[in-house]
Amino acid sequence: MHGIYYEFWEFFSNFYKKAGSNILTSQWPTDLQKLAQPPSS
């Protein structure tokens, strides 16, 4: 599970940087911001 989560975030981080953080930041969904946080457990 953690491996899949890590690969997903690695891919999304690369896309985020390439697309332009300034643009995406203003459109970043709150749900994705929550998903970006490490699991509490």
Buried (B, 14 or more C-beta within 10 A) or exposed (E): EEEEEEEEBEEEEEEBEEEEEEEEEEEEEEEEEEEEEEEEE
